[in-house]
């Protein structure tokens, strides 16, 4: 069965009325998007009117004209500008660099930081991943210090994130005073305990749902209560059951954030990443958004690749030059596979402008970088998330919340 | 799809399936099966022999997996060809120009002392880190 939707009775359309677009039926509404990421959520009668040809007196005309959906009033200059901004021609290099610090020595750490600062992006994020800070503290300390200096010398903003088991108060103070955001990995099971304070202080969380995770609204309040600002929910497993349970939980979680939008400081990383609308904004997108570095200095196309397959190792810091990445066959392969234009299902999908499954994830779950979108659980997961987000876009509260997260969907 | 003596037999029409699609299908089975292809004028005759003797349902699943990937490959190639003008316009300059690395810091280039100070700073950092170990 296709993941795309279709009408039982196709609407009548007049040639030359509607500009090229994709559609998806979301409950009683029809979501339309174009390849530039412009969107509108219509009722079925509105969609029928749109396809049949709108008159300028129609109340829908100004909205759909301003968003580029009317063929007769299409702003080609605006579309070309938007296309350029969103295409890889405007890409400035990977912004996110994941360093697997465990068992890394100081010489490798130094070469890794130097490699990262050869990337030309206007800002860099270094995420330091470790099991236990105590066991890797000298390397962690060095990377933070050196990255801060390199940022200052190259006059570029540098964001540092430490992801791993918590540390001593002194170490925590050091990280805080050097502007390092703390990230924790949590496992959500059952209902949250609202009364007992957790044994950590962090701003970000990757929260994996265990099969028993329940009451997403209570969990959203729990994150808020204990000061977490950014949360990325993850399924217990990437299969049919895990994906279905995740989407049900995610829907409740998002509803809660929308309802508490004015008060809550919790940010949903899925929404922020996907609605950025650029391939290089998608969290974990190989080479375009992310590079990862192993303890032995190997450079991988992403963290998923670093923890999964040696096939996507690009080289070694100290030997590999940043500019040589373009010439590697694995780089061409992942960029071609990541482009939704090249994926059969994605090229027809209403979320084509917002979504792509990272090739390393395809490799991990389906055996090769292209994957098979019709049977991919990662595709099901991301489409489900986008269904829940776009299904709420006609709610003013949702738009205010996205504004608070600096997501511009206008 | 037929099962004969534990092997899966398929007959695939040529206008739809090409040799590359069959190779993609075979690759996806990896070391789980051997795939033999006989090319006729208008079709391919494919025999999938599971490496481990399997019950009929598992052999059928292997055949299904092979067909899935072969069809997906063929379809993907068509999509890639149809979208080639657009994607080439974007990808070609990206790969031709390469990924330009950050140029050397002009301050370090102009003032050798800055470069020397920074190198010394780095050595001190490394020494402090080593002392923590």
Interface residues (C-beta under 8 A of the other chain):
Chain A: X87 X88 X89 X91 X93 X106 X110 X117 X118 X119 X120 X137 X138 X139 X141 X142 X145 X146 X149 X153 X154 X321 X322 X323 X324 X325 X326 X327 X332 X335 X336 X339 X341 X342 X343 X344 X347 X367 X368 X370 X372 X374 X375
Chain B: X27 X28 X30 X68 X69 X72 X75 X76 X78 X79 X80 X83 X86 X87 X90 X91 X93 X94 X95 X97 X98 X99 X100 X101 X102 X105 X107 X118 X121 X122 X125 X126 X128 X129 X130 X132 X133
